[in-house]
Amino acid sequence: MGLKKRILKNGSTCKVVFTIEKDICPGAGTVNLVGDFNEWNKTATPMKRMENGSFSVALNLNTGNEYQFRYLIDGETWENDWHADKYVPTIFGDVENSVVVV
């Protein structure tokens, strides 16, 4: 499914729907969206479990920016969004972050 984006009428805000599919997080109890937009706070943006087993959350983000993010499954396992706009190396150099461009 990937990321869904919709520019709002004011033109300076984009509603972005982040979704992680059930096959990427089978049996997950919780999934949190963690990234630049919430100062990498691991619990600030919980995602809602959908009927099909995926998890989803919508955020309004300022246009003209790029935001790095990852999904945190059950507070332990980090996962990228494999439908992200691009990927960048983390400061640790051992993994990449997903990036949404709005």
N, C-alpha and C positions, 0 to 999 in steps of 0.2 A: 504494500500500500504506500509506504513512504510518507513524505511530508506533503501536506496540502496547504497552499497559501492563498490568501485573498486580501488584496489591498482594500482598506476601509475608505469610506467616502472622504475623510479628511486628507487622504493621500500621504500622510506621514506615519501611518500605522498599518501593519500587516498582521492579520490573524493567521497564525500558523498552527495547524493541528499536527501534533507529533503522535505517531502510532508505532508500537512495537508488536509484531505479529506473535501469535501464540506458539508457533514452532521455534521461535528464538528464545522464548521464556516459558517452556512447558512446565506446568505445575507451580509457577511462581505465585507467591502469596502477595507480594508487593513489588511495584516498580516505581521508581522515582526518576524524574527528568532532572538532570543536574548539568549546569553550564554557566556561561558568562552572565546570562540574564538573571540568575539568582545567586551570584557570587559563589558558585560551586557548593552551595548548601545541599547536603545529601538528603534532607527531609523537607525542603521548602516547597517542592512541586510534585506531590504524589499524583500518580496516574490512575485513572479509573479503569477497572476491569470491564470489558465489554462482554456481551452475551456470547460472542464467538471465541472468547478466551484471550483475545488481544488486549492491550492496555493503551489508553489514549488520553491526551490532555491538549487543550488549546491555550495558546498564549498570544497576547497582543504585543508585538515587537516593533520598535522604531525602524522605519525603512531606511535604506542607504547604509546598512550595517551588515556585518557578518558575525555570527554567534557560534562559538564552539560549545559542544554539548556531548553528553553520553547518557546512557540509561544505566541505573543501578538496580539490579534485580535482587530482591530479598536482602538488601543491605550488604551484600557480599560480592556479587559478580557484576563486573562492568561490561557493557555491550555497546557497540556502535550502531548507528542507524545506517544500514547498507544501502539506503536510498537517499542519503544526504547529498547535498550539492557538491561537496568536496571533503577532503580529509587533510588534516595537518598534524605533524608530529607534536607530541606533548613536550613540555620542558624536561621531562624525564628521559625522552628519547627512545623508550622501549615500546611505546604504543602510539596510536594516532587518535585524535579526537574527530568526531563528526562536525561538520560545519553546515549551517543553514545561512543562505544569503537572502536578505530581504530588501 
